[in-house]
Amino acid sequence: MDFTLKVWRQKSAKDKGRFATYKVQNISPDTSFLEMMDILNDQLVREGADPVSVEKGCKSEGPVAFDHDCREGICGMCSLYINGRAHGPDDDITTCQLHMRKFKDGETITIEPWRSAGMPVIKDLVVDRQALDKILQAGGYVSVNTGGIPDANTIPIPRDDAEESMDAAACVGCGACIATCKNGSAMLFVAARVSSLALLPQGKVEAARRAKAMVARMDDLGFGACTNTRACEMECPKDISVAHIARLNREFLKAKIKD
């Protein structure tokens, strides 16, 4: 399979950035998207990194910078906006789980970084993801001493609550919800972290402080408000439900009433 790639190139956070166009050929349908990017970068290194077509006056910048780690859909690092969709034209997957068989032979593929005020571009397709860590540091944890590992039946937790908590905890922090939301909101990410603890006895102790602190930190970092369009839910690779946003709102309001 042959493809034309329109890739976002940006030297630094201060650089204006632009699209550069490249050609890749003889790509197997079973090649993963990130493997295709590796092939492109190998080609750029061998050919001197000269794009097929690029805006006049722009010099080549070498291989394309993009984030990746586990390549198993676990770490959330491989965050790319592909043909107008977070993680590309497939459902319930991260970019590293996307394969080239999802595209048509000869297709033009547009590849961009996440677009969010809270996660500015560092270089090319790499964005600064520290904001998500800062939100977690504000309260996405349990600090009380829970002792050693207890037997599974020591703390009785209703099965439905346990399952819902695990569903929320499945969030990999990829940021697809943020990139998809027209306001660049991190509400689904924050809600998943709050909800996973709010449903468990261990998370009750710090519940009020957690909800207020994480929402305040999210606002401080420049993320927008929830749009209620459910775009985040539609593009989440782990199918995190917007019902968790409703729980976050309840936790936040309860904390405010308590104050």
Buried (B, 14 or more C-beta within 10 A) or exposed (E): BEBBBBBBBBBEEEEEBEBBBBEBEEBEEEBBBBBBBBBBBEBBEEEEBEBEEBEEEEEEBEBBBBBBEEBEBEBBBBBBBBBEBBBBBBEEBBBBBBBBEBBEEEBEBBBBBBBBEBBBBBBBBBBBBEBBEBBBEBBBEBEEEEEEEEEEEEEEBEEEEEEBBEBBBBBBBBBBBBBBBEBBBBBBBBBBBBBBBBBBEEBEBBBBEBBBBBBBBBEEBBBBEBBEEBBBBBBBBBEBBBBBBEBBBEBBEBBEEEE
